[in-house]
Amino acid sequence: MAYFMETPPRPEVDVAVALESLDLVEGEASSSPPPRLPTTPASTSSWLRLSQRPHQPVSRVIKSQAFDFGLESPEMIVADLKTEISMKLKKGVFKCFSRGPTREMFCDFIVTIEDQEFPCHRFILNACSGFFEAMLRSGMKETQELKARVHGISTNIFKLILDVIYTGSNVLTLENMIDVWKGAHQLQIEFLIEICETFILRNINSENCFMIYNYAQLLDAAKVNHHILIYLAQNFITVVQNDKFLKLRYEELLEILKHPLLPVCADFQVEAILKWCTPTGKYNKDYHKRLANLGNLIQVVNMAKVSTQCLAALLTNNFIQGNRRAVAAVNCQAAKVVQRPDSHNTFAEDNLNLIDRFDEPNCFYTLGLICHHCMKKQQHNLSSDMSVCMNTSMVS
């Protein structure tokens, strides 16, 4: 009898199958009739029950990509079995080492931390830690003596790390997350590094953000460094109010000011820069270095969005007057403000001593600006097209 049907697409189905029920064992003929061709396409939620021997019931469920007739190839069955055996073996080993007192059974390596010995297993250390893998494969004396002393990590932190390795315990808290993170980096335990970084990023606040940022740079943690910069930029107002803001290095502050997610106005950026440059207490030692970078920081700010009140304050600020780049940036914006066709603009009359305009088309305006060459307040002539007179070199 012939069957005529369209070949249905290969659906993803759940197949209840045992290896013994497939009748694929070599040398044994199948006593069951061959499966009939389906008359309707198999549903993705249907169960295809194969013929089975009475004394060997189906005992395993495998989810895979079914073939046209709802059957799997022998290769796929064997691959699934290997995966399952591998997982059960891993669970068995993990269960054996997570039983507490039995962890020290068959230990073949001793790690000494601060005069305290920790019995371990070489193959566990080799599998989890890049640090111990390099040590155990190098043929150093530690491999001969079957013991090693590790510096730079406390006994409490190393015990927590062993708990994670042997039992999978969640040992991270707000108090120990940085120390465990550093220990994981030192021992090169990649999976623990990822766990620590995920935990840290979920617990960033205004109190620990600077500490996390410093350690992210120290440990070269690109992921944490990227997210902490976003946090510092988005919470810049709160960050500036924190005394630890003054601990930021020039490169760090510059990177925050350039961040596209910085939500604060230009006036607040200028205020933050001046606060960072102001000598305060223990930060007096690098006072001159900070002032030297003032111009570079001011030039990052969009001076076109600075208010006239803030701009007027900058023209008389002693820190601004002492930096050539800062003077150039402020003078440039001040000159542009003067040229605005705004009848209500009193900035020029109040701050720049703008004299009466003449009717001549090529008239000059006398401005009381600070020359960034002589660093003194002098009268400079600016034409209406913003060109610079011969005895000044102010940047337009």
C-alpha positions in Angstrom: 0.0 0.0 0.0 1.5 3.3 -1.0 1.3 6.5 1.0 1.2 9.9 -0.8 1.8 13.0 1.4 3.7 16.2 1.5 6.9 16.1 3.6 6.1 18.3 6.6 8.7 20.7 8.0 11.0 19.5 10.7 9.3 20.6 13.9 10.9 20.8 17.3 9.2 18.1 19.4 9.8 16.2 22.7 10.6 12.6 22.0 10.2 10.0 24.7 12.9 7.5 23.8 15.3 5.0 25.3 18.4 3.9 23.5 17.3 0.3 23.9 13.9 0.9 22.4 15.4 2.1 19.1 16.3 -1.5 18.1 19.7 -0.2 16.9 21.9 -2.6 18.9 24.2 -4.4 16.5 23.5 -8.1 16.0 20.0 -8.0 17.3 17.1 -8.0 14.9 14.0 -5.9 15.6 10.9 -7.8 16.3 8.6 -4.8 16.1 7.1 -3.7 12.8 8.5 -0.6 11.2 6.9 2.7 12.1 4.1 3.9 9.8 4.5 7.1 8.0 2.5 9.9 9.7 -0.6 11.1 7.9 -0.6 14.5 9.4 2.3 16.9 10.3 3.6 16.4 13.8 2.7 19.1 16.3 5.5 20.8 18.2 3.7 19.9 21.4 2.9 16.3 20.6 4.6 13.3 22.1 5.9 10.7 19.7 5.9 7.4 21.6 8.2 4.8 20.0 7.7 1.1 20.1 9.3 -0.4 23.2 10.1 -3.8 24.7 7.9 -4.8 27.6 10.9 -5.5 29.9 12.6 -2.2 29.0 10.3 0.8 29.3 11.0 4.2 28.0 12.9 6.1 30.8 14.5 9.1 29.2 13.1 12.3 27.5 15.3 14.0 24.9 14.3 17.3 23.4 15.9 17.8 20.0 15.2 18.7 16.4 13.0 15.8 15.0 13.4 14.4 11.6 10.6 14.2 9.0 9.1 11.1 10.6 9.7 12.2 14.2 12.8 10.0 14.7 16.3 10.9 15.6 19.5 9.6 14.1 21.8 7.3 16.1 24.4 10.0 16.1 22.1 12.5 17.8 21.0 9.9 20.4 24.7 9.1 21.3 25.6 12.9 21.5 22.7 13.5 23.8 23.7 10.6 26.0 27.3 11.8 26.2 26.1 15.2 27.3 23.9 13.7 29.9 26.6 11.5 31.2 29.0 14.4 31.4 26.5 16.5 33.3 25.9 13.7 35.8 29.6 13.2 36.3 30.1 16.8 37.0 27.3 16.8 39.5 28.7 13.8 41.2 32.1 15.3 41.5 30.7 18.6 42.8 28.4 16.8 45.3 31.4 14.8 46.6 33.4 18.0 47.3 30.5 20.0 48.7 29.9 17.6 51.6 32.0 19.6 54.1 34.2 17.3 56.1 34.8 15.0 53.1 36.3 17.9 51.1 39.7 17.2 52.7 39.7 13.6 51.5 42.4 12.7 49.0 43.9 16.2 49.2 47.3 16.3 47.5 48.3 20.0 47.7 48.7 22.5 50.5 48.2 26.3 50.1 49.6 28.4 52.9 48.0 31.8 53.5 49.4 33.9 56.4 50.8 30.8 58.2 47.4 29.0 57.8 47.4 25.8 55.7 44.5 25.0 53.3 44.4 21.4 52.0 43.3 21.4 48.4 43.2 19.2 45.3 45.6 20.0 42.4 43.2 19.1 39.7 40.5 21.5 41.2 43.0 24.3 41.5 44.3 23.6 38.0 40.8 23.6 36.5 39.6 26.8 38.2 42.6 29.1 38.7 44.9 30.3 36.0 47.4 31.2 38.7 47.7 27.7 40.1 47.5 26.2 36.6 50.7 28.0 35.6 52.3 27.1 38.9 51.5 23.4 38.7 52.5 23.1 35.0 55.8 25.0 35.4 57.8 22.4 37.2 58.6 24.8 40.0 59.6 23.6 43.4 56.0 23.9 44.6 55.1 21.1 42.3 57.8 18.9 43.9 57.0 19.8 47.5 53.2 19.8 46.8 52.7 23.0 48.7 52.8 26.7 48.0 52.7 30.0 49.9 50.5 32.8 48.4 51.0 36.4 49.4 48.7 39.4 48.9 45.5 37.7 50.0 44.0 37.2 53.5 43.0 33.9 55.0 39.4 35.0 55.3 39.1 35.9 51.6 40.9 32.7 50.5 38.6 30.6 52.6 35.6 32.3 50.9 37.1 31.7 47.5 37.5 28.0 48.3 33.9 27.9 49.4 32.9 29.2 46.0 35.0 26.7 44.2 34.1 23.6 46.2 30.5 24.3 47.1 29.2 27.1 44.8 28.3 29.2 47.8 27.2 32.8 47.4 29.7 34.5 49.7 29.6 38.1 48.4 28.5 41.0 50.6 28.9 44.7 50.3 31.8 44.5 52.8 33.8 41.8 51.1 33.0 42.3 47.4 36.1 44.3 46.6 38.5 42.0 48.5 37.0 38.9 46.8 37.2 40.6 43.5 40.9 41.4 44.0 41.5 37.9 45.1 39.8 36.4 42.1 42.0 38.6 39.8 45.1 37.6 41.7 44.3 33.9 41.4 42.9 34.4 37.8 39.5 32.7 38.5 37.6 33.9 35.5 34.1 32.8 36.5 34.4 34.3 40.0 35.6 37.6 38.4 32.4 37.7 36.4 30.3 37.0 39.5 32.0 39.7 41.4 31.7 42.3 38.7 28.0 41.6 38.3 27.4 41.9 42.0 29.4 45.1 42.2 27.6 46.8 39.3 24.3 46.0 41.1 25.4 47.7 44.2 27.0 51.0 43.0 26.1 54.0 45.1 27.4 57.5 45.8 29.6 56.3 48.7 31.5 53.5 46.9 31.5 54.7 43.3 34.9 56.4 43.6 36.5 53.3 45.3 35.0 51.0 42.6 36.2 53.3 39.9 39.8 53.3 41.3 39.9 49.5 41.5 38.3 49.1 38.1 41.3 51.0 36.6 43.8 49.2 38.9 42.5 45.8 37.8 41.9 46.9 34.2 38.3 45.9 34.4 36.9 47.4 31.2 33.3 46.3 31.9 33.1 47.9 35.4 35.0 51.0 34.2 32.5 51.5 31.4 29.5 51.3 33.7 31.0 53.3 36.5 31.7 56.2 34.1 28.0 56.1 33.1 27.0 56.2 36.8 29.4 59.1 37.5 28.1 61.1 34.5 24.4 60.5 35.2 24.8 61.4 38.9 27.3 64.2 38.5 25.5 66.6 40.8 25.6 64.1 43.7 29.2 63.2 42.8 30.4 66.8 42.9 28.9 67.3 46.4 30.9 64.4 47.7 34.3 65.3 49.2 35.8 62.3 47.3 35.2 64.2 44.1 38.4 66.1 44.8 40.3 62.8 44.6 39.6 62.4 41.0 42.6 62.7 38.7 42.6 65.1 35.8 42.2 62.4 33.2 39.2 61.0 35.1 37.4 64.3 35.4 38.1 65.1 31.8 36.6 61.8 30.7 33.5 62.4 32.8 33.0 65.9 31.4 33.3 64.5 27.8 30.7 61.8 28.5 27.7 62.0 26.2 25.3 61.1 29.1 26.4 64.1 31.3 23.0 65.7 32.1 24.1 68.9 33.9 24.1 72.4 32.5 27.3 74.2 31.3 27.2 76.5 34.4 27.4 73.6 36.7 30.2 72.1 34.8 32.2 75.3 35.2 31.4 75.4 38.9 32.6 71.8 39.3 35.8 72.5 37.4 36.6 75.5 39.6 35.8 73.5 42.7 38.2 70.8 41.6 41.0 73.3 40.9 40.5 75.2 44.2 43.3 74.3 46.7 41.7 72.5 49.6 43.5 71.0 52.6 45.5 67.9 51.7 45.0 68.5 47.9 47.3 71.6 48.1 50.3 69.5 47.1 49.1 69.2 43.5 47.5 72.6 43.4 49.7 73.9 40.5 49.2 70.7 38.5 45.4 71.2 38.7 45.6 74.8 37.7 47.8 73.9 34.7 45.0 71.7 33.4 42.2 74.3 34.0 42.3 75.5 30.5 41.9 72.0 29.0 38.9 71.4 31.3 37.3 74.7 30.5 37.6 74.1 26.8 35.6 70.9 27.1 32.6 72.9 28.3 30.2 74.2 25.6 30.8 77.9 26.4 28.0 78.9 24.0 25.6 77.5 26.7 27.2 79.3 29.6 25.0 82.0 31.1 26.1 85.7 30.9 26.2 85.7 34.7 28.6 82.8 34.8 30.6 84.3 31.9 30.9 87.6 33.8 32.2 85.8 36.9 34.8 84.0 34.8 36.2 87.2 33.4 37.2 88.3 37.0 38.2 84.9 38.3 41.8 84.7 39.4 42.2 81.1 38.4 41.0 81.8 34.9 43.3 84.8 34.6 46.2 82.6 35.4 45.7 80.1 32.6 46.2 81.0 28.9 43.9 78.4 27.5 41.1 79.3 29.9 41.5 83.0 29.1 41.3 82.3 25.4 38.1 80.2 25.8 36.4 82.8 28.0 37.4 85.8 25.9 36.3 84.1 22.7 32.8 83.5 24.1 32.6 87.0 25.7 33.4 88.6 22.3 30.6 86.5 20.7 28.1 87.6 23.3 28.9 91.2 22.5 28.1 90.6 18.9 24.7 89.2 19.6 21.9 91.3 18.0 20.0 91.3 21.3 18.6 94.7 22.4 18.1 93.4 25.9 21.7 92.2 26.3 23.3 94.2 29.1 26.3 92.0 29.4 28.5 94.3 27.3 27.6 97.4 29.1 28.0 95.9 32.6 31.1 93.8 32.1 33.1 94.7 29.0 33.0 98.6 29.0 31.5 98.7 25.5 31.8 102.2 24.2 29.2 104.0 22.1 29.0 102.7 18.6 29.8 104.9 15.6 28.0 105.0 12.4 31.0 104.0 10.3 30.7 100.5 8.8 34.2 99.6 9.9 33.8 100.8 13.5 35.8 99.2 16.3 34.6 98.2 19.8 36.9 98.6 22.8 36.6 95.7 25.1 38.1 95.3 28.6 39.3 91.7 28.1 42.2 89.8 29.5 45.1 89.3 27.0 46.2 85.7 27.1 49.7 86.8 26.0 50.5 89.4 28.6 48.0 88.0 31.1 46.8 91.5 32.0 43.5 93.2 31.6 44.0 95.6 28.6 41.9 97.4 26.0 41.6 95.3 22.8 39.9 96.4 19.6 37.6 93.9 17.9 36.1 94.7 14.5 32.5 93.6 13.7 33.8 90.7 11.8 35.7 89.4 14.9 39.2 90.0 13.4 42.0 90.7 15.8 43.8 94.0 15.9 47.6 94.2 15.3 48.7 94.6 18.9 46.7 91.7 20.3 46.5 88.0 19.6 43.2 87.1 21.1 41.5 84.0 19.7 38.2 84.8 18.1 
